[in-house]
Amino acid sequence: WPDFSKPVQAMFAGIKNAGKLFGAILKVPLRYPAMLLPLLLVWLVYAPTVVYLQFYYDWENATTTEALLVIFAFGFGLSVLLSISCFILLEQIRLIESGQELSLTSPLPATFHNVWRALPVTFLWSVIWFILTVIELLVRRKNEQPDRNATPENIARTFAGTGSFSLSGAFFDALRKGVRMIAFLIFPAIAWEKHSKPIRRGLAVARTHKAEFATGFGLTEIAAAVVFLPPVLIIYIVDQTDATLPDSAWFAIIIYCGFAWSLSMLIEQLFTAELYLWDMKWRKACEKAKSEGTTLPTLGQVPRPSILDDVAEMIEL
């Protein structure tokens, strides 16, 4: 019989590594709350666009070409905004891990340079997002049309994600999230290593640390579910009791959803960035082991990086 002990041990070690990494990054927003600001700014663009497309854009009278162009433009614009926020975070991490002073404007020059270099990756990301979204629209049932009345309640329900659940919708959401996290894993190759083939480098990190990446995917999904739990519970109670909330309460839910969405995206970006930084340390440790003729270390045997400690990882690397 084949020996499955080593793959199983590697899987559990990966889960353990991801758990430690995830537990550490949850403390980062408390230490550096300003890291949430770029994603809040993205939300301020994302939210009105979603409201317009959901409730005001005339999809019925738009041609197929026009509708497809609008969908692609939305996906590409969101990908660019999220890439900007991610590169700001990566530059913040680089400054912290280099022992340099961190301010709100210090990451901007390097950020826009990296965003320009990452445009092919961002474009590819938006193309995959577009294809997945169009396929989802084609398989969606005819009776799944949302309420088009732009009331505060309907807008709050949209951002809380309390529409009708379907397995196909959850499947496509998971695919889009996976593509997004892979993009977040590619960006450090551009920002930190100036790699000539960043897509190959980022995919190599995901393949090498499959258990860590898959566990991080699941843990970030659970974190998103937890932060969105309060508005979901409120809406569930309203539906079960036929209660009526004032518009001010629905506006409060919308604002909360903005913070919840931004925090869930920040956790994804932090996890992929710290996993990539850990991989950089692991690769250096492997090179040292090869030169010394010793056994190659596993990822768990390499000290985990953290922006909360006083170790300047970037200087060492």
N, C-alpha and C positions, 0 to 999 in steps of 0.2 A: 504494500500500500504506500502511496506517496506520503511524505512527511510534511504535514501542514503546521507543525509546531512553530517553525520560524516565521512564516507569514502571519500567523495568529499573534505571536509575540510582538511582531513589528506593528501590527494593527493596534493592539492595545497600548503599545508605547506611544504611537502617534496620537491616539485619543488622549492619553495622559499629557503629552506635550501641549496639545491644543488647549486642553482644559486649563493648564497653568498659564498659558499665554493669554487666554480669554479672561481669566480671572484678574490678570494684571492690568489689561487694557481698560477694564471697567472702572478703574480708579483714575484713569488719565483725565476724563472730563472734569472731575472734581478738582484736580491739581491745575489743569490748564483749561478753564471754561471758555477762554477766547478761541480755542480750536473749533468751537461750535459755530462761530460767527460766519465763516464762509458758506457753510451749508444752510444757515438761516437766510443768507442773502440769496442763495439758489432757490430756496423755498419761496421767497417773495416774487420771483419770476415764474417759477413752476406753478404755483397755486393759481394765480389769475389766468394763466394759459389753460390749465385744466378746466377751470370754470367756464372759460369762453368756449372751448372745444366741446365740453360736455353739454352745455345748456344753451349756447347762443349760435354756434356755427351751424349753418344750414346744410347738414349732411344730405338731406333728401334731394335737394336741387343741385348738389355738386356733381360734376362728372366723375367717373371713376379715376381719371388721371388727376383731377384736382384733389380728390379725397386722398389718393395715394401720396401726392406731393405734400399735402398738409401733414399726414401721418409721419412721413419721412423727416420733414422739417422739424416737427416736434421732437422726434427721437434724436436727431442730430444735435439740435439745440440743447436738449437735456444732457446728452453725452458730453458736449463741450463744457457746459457749466459744471457738471460733476467732475470732469477731468481737471478743471481749474481749481476747484475746491480740494481735490486730492493732491495736486501738485503743491498747493499752499501748505497742506499738512505735511507732505514729504519734506519740504524745505524747512518747516518748523522743526521737524524731528532731526533733520541734518544739523541745524544750528544748535539744538539742545545737545545732541550727541557729539558735537564738536567743541562744546564748552563756550559757545559764543552767546552774545546777548540777543534775546528774543524780543521783538517788538511787532506791532501790527503791520508795519510797512516793510520790514526787513526781508520777508520772503518773496515780495512781489517781483523784483527784477528777474530772479532766477525762475520764478513760476511761469511768467509769460514766455520766456525763452523755451522752457521745457514743454509748455502747451503747444507751441508752434512745432517743435520737433515730434510731438506725439500725435499730430493731426492724422497721419495714416492709420494709427491704431484706433483713434477716436472714430474715424470714418468707418473703419471695419466693424467696430463695436455697434455703431448706429445702423449699419446695413443688416447685421445679424438680428438686432432688436427689431428692425422694420420687418424682416422676413417672418420672424416668430409672431409678431403682432398681426400681420396680415393673415397668416395661417390660422391664428386663434379666431379672428373675425369670421373667417370662412366656415369654421366648424362650430361657431356659436349658434345656439338654438334661436329660432326666430322670436320666441316669446321672452327672450332675455333683454328686451329693450328697457333702458332705465327711464325714470321719470325726468322729463325735460324742463320742469318748472324750477327756476333758479331761486328757490327759497333757502333761507339759512339752514333749515333742517336737511334739505336734500344735499346741499353743499357739504354740510358736516358729515352726512352719511357717506358721501363720495370719498372724502379724505380719510374717514375711519375705516373704509373698506368693508362696510357691512352689507354689501349687496348680496344677491343670491349666490350661494357657493356652488361651484361645480368642480369636478375632478380635472376637467380639461383646463379650466382657468387656473387652478392651483399648479398644474403641470407646467403651463406656459410661464407663470410667474416664477417658478423655480428655475426654469431654463434661462429666463432673462436675468435673474439674480446671479446665476452661475457665470454667465457671460460678463456681467458687471464686475464680479469679484475677480475674475481672471484678468480683466482690464486693469483693475486696481493692483493686481499682482505684477503686471507688466510695467506699469508706470515707474516703480523704483529702479528698474533697469535703465530707464531713460534719465531719471533725475539724479541717481546716486552713482551709477557705474558708467554712464554715457555709453552704454553697450551698443555696438553696431547692429546687432540683431536682437532688439529688446523682446519681440514676441517669442522668439525661440528661448530666450533666457527665462522669461516669466513662465512659459509653459513647462520648462524644465523644472522650475521650483515646484510647480503644482504636481508634476508627475513624480518627482523625487520624494515629496512629502504628501503623498495622496491621503493618508489617514488624517494628518494634521489639517489639510485643506478641507476635506470632507467634514471633519468634526467642526471646524470653524464655520463652515456653511450652516450646519445644523444649529450651532450655538448662537450665531448671529440671528438666525431665523427665530429662535426661541426668545432672544432679547427683544426683537422687534415686536413679537406677540405680547410680551410682558408690558412694554411701554405703551402699546395701543390698547391694552386691556381696559383701562378706565373708561374711555369713550365707548368702547364696544359694550361694556356692561351697562352703561347709562342708556344706550340705544336699545339694548335688549329689554331692560326694565320698562322703557317707554312703550315698546311694542307689546309687551305682555300685559301691561296694565292700562293701555290706552290713555296714558297720562299726556299732558300737554306742557311743553317747556316753552318759556318765552324766548324770543329771538336772541336776547342777550346771552342766554345759556348756550344756544347753538353756536353763537359767535365765539364764546369761550372754548367750546369743544374744537372749533376750527383752529383757534390759536394754539391750543394744546397739541393738536395733530401736527401743526407745523414744527413744534419742538420735538415731538416724538419721531417724526419722519427724519429730521435733521440728526437726532441722536442715533437712530438706527443706522443711517448712512455713515456717520462718523465711526461707529463701532466696526462696520465692515472695512472701512479704510484703514483704521488703526490695526485691525487684525492682520490684514494682508501686508501692511507695511512692516509690522514687527516680525511676521513670519519670514519676509524677504530678508530683513536685517539679520535674523537668526541664521538663515541659510548662508548669508555672506560670512558670518563667523564660523559656521560649520565648514564651509569650503576652505577657509584659511587654515582651520585646524587640520583638515584632511591633507592639505599641501604640506603642512609642517610634519605630520605623521609620515607621509611618503618620503620626505627628505631625511627623516631620522630612521626610517625603516621599521616603524612601530605599527601597531594595529590601528586601522582607521576608526575614528570615533563615530558613534551614532549622534544624531541630532540632540538627543536627551543628555548625552555626556558633555555637550558644549554648554557653558553657562548661558542662560537665556538673557537676551538683551532687554533693557527696560529704560524708558525715558524718565522714569521716576527715581532712578538711582543716580549716583554721582560719577558713573563710569562713562567716559567719553568714547563711545564705541567707534565713532567715525575716525577718530584720530588713530586708534589702534588698528583699524582696518586700512 
